[in-house]
Amino acid sequence: MNDVDDLPVTGWLGMGALWKGDLEYEGRVRIDGTVVGTIRTHDLLDVGAAGRIEGEVHVAQALVGGVIEGTLHATERVTLLPTAVVKGRVLTPWLDIRLGAQLRAEVEVIRDAQQESSSDAS
């Protein structure tokens, strides 16, 4: 995947908006509203400081500045920004936690073979 800063935003859920259900996409989607359901992409999820996700997240990379409650599974990287709050479960080979971020989760640092077996079990 490209560097996070180089990937243009291809979709956006604005502040005050609510999405219930599944969301699948390509590229980079920015969430500043609320998603209740499952998110899947082979690319980047960008959760702004006002964003909130309740449910399952399966992505390549996650850049989190808001709240995620549930399971966050990233095949490449998770970055928790200073305003992030994550509760539940995190599975990723690379976890970057910035000063101020809150993590109240079961964390598994997984490698390729483990990712495949964890994905199959999901």
Protein Blocks (a to p, Z undefined) as FASTA:
>chain_A
ZZfklpccfbdcdehiacedddddehjdddfbdcedddddfbdcdddfkbccedddddfb
dcdfbdcedjdddfkbccddfkbccehjdddfbdcddehiacddddddddfklmmmmmmm
ZZ
